[in-house]
Amino acid sequence: MVANEVQQRSESYFPTLGLREITAASENGAVYLSSSEAGADTLLSAVATLTLPDQAIRAKLRLDGDPVREQDVIVSTTASTTVSAIVASSQIPSGAIFEVEFLQGETSLLSGHVALD
């Protein structure tokens, strides 16, 4: 840097409220995907923090590309946003891909996926 030179940069951050881990992130937020068995069923959960407080978005959960849940949610300003679905464990093959996508209108804000054991 030379004398009197001015540099600019832009930084942004967002809190990861309630996220145990981060499965995926974008400039709009971060998401943690998890699954847990309960008897004959499996609970699929997407927990996200998004940078669009108080705005309406749509969450789409898919298993191997097939929809398992779609839900309209309002992004919280003080907590994570959680969307879950219960699926019969017998319907989930080993290695199935669990994915989520958060959209505002037709614009994808955040997506992530994980292979299930």
N, C-alpha and C positions, 0 to 999 in steps of 0.2 A: 504494500500500500504506500502510495506517495503522499507527501504533505498535502493537506486540505482535500484529499480524495474522500468522497462520500460513497458508502456502500449501503445498499438496501437489501433486506431480505424479509421474507414473510414466513411466519411460523404459525401453526395452529395445533391445538391439542384438544382432546376431549377426555372426560373421565370415563373409566371403565367400571361404572357402578354395577356391582353385583356379578361381575364376570369372574369365574374361577380361573378360566384360561381364555385365550383368544384363538378361535378357529380361523377367522378371516377378518380383514379390516379394509376400509376404504376411506376416502376423505369425508365420508358421511357417517362413519361410525365403526363399531366392532361388534362381532357376534361370537358366541360360544355355543356349539352344538353338543348335545349329550343324549344318551339313551340309557334307560334303566329298566330292567325286567321286574315285573310285579305279577307273580303267578303266571298265568297263561298269556299275559299281555306285556307289551313294551311301551314305555312312555318315551316319546321323542320330544325333545325340548330345544327351542332356540331362544337364547337370552341375549338381548342386544342393547347397546347404548347407541343412540343416534343423535346427530347434531341438528335436528329439526324439532326443537321443543314445541309442544302443543299443536303439532301438525298431524293431519290424518295421513296414514300410509296403509298399504296392504301388505300382509305377510303371506307368503305361499310356502308351505312345507311339501316336499316331495320325497318319495322313496323310489329309487331306481327310475326317476323321471315321471312317475305317476303321482298325481296330487293326492295328499292325505288330509290336508287342511288348508283353507284360505280364511284369513281373518282380517277385518279392518280394525286398526288400532290407532289411538292417539298417543304420540310420543310423549312420555313423561319428562318433566324437567328435573325431577329429583330421584328417579329410580330407573332401573333397567326395564325394558319392554320384553315380556315373555309370551311366547306362543308355543302351545304344546298340542300333541295329538297322541291318542292311545291306539295302538295297532296290535292285532293278535300276533304274538311271537312266531306262530307257525307260518305267518304270511311274510316273514322277513328272512330271506335266504342269507347265509353267511357271506359277508363281503358286500352286502347291499349298500348302495350309496344314499345317505340321508342328506338332503340339501334344503336350504332356505333361500328365499329371495325377498327382499323388502323393496317395494315400489311406491313411487308417488306418481299417480297417473300411469303412464307407460314407461316412465323413467326408472331404471333400476338404480337403487341407492346403495345396496349392500347385498352381497350373496356369499355363501360359503357352503362347503360340503365336507363330509367325513364318511369314511367306510366303516360300516358296523361289523363287529366280530360275530 
